Amino acid sequence: MLNKVSIKPPEPIARFMVKLNEASVATRYPEEISKLQKDFTQGIVKEILAKGRETLGWIKKQL
């Protein structure tokens, strides 16, 4: 979507967006919930939330 409006995020935010997009695919399949619980530990989820807030802040500044 950012490509359509010619906005390029800083490299760390771009990498996070890719990682988050890839994670969203795995979360669509609840039958694999036990694997998700192993992959998404509390620490990882806290990191995702923190980076998500940072990313949202950057996006809001672009508008």
Secondary structure, 3 states (H helix, E strand, C coil): CHHHHCCCCCHHHHHHHHHHHHHHHHCCCHHHHHHHHHHCCHHHHHHHHHHHHHHHHHHHHHC
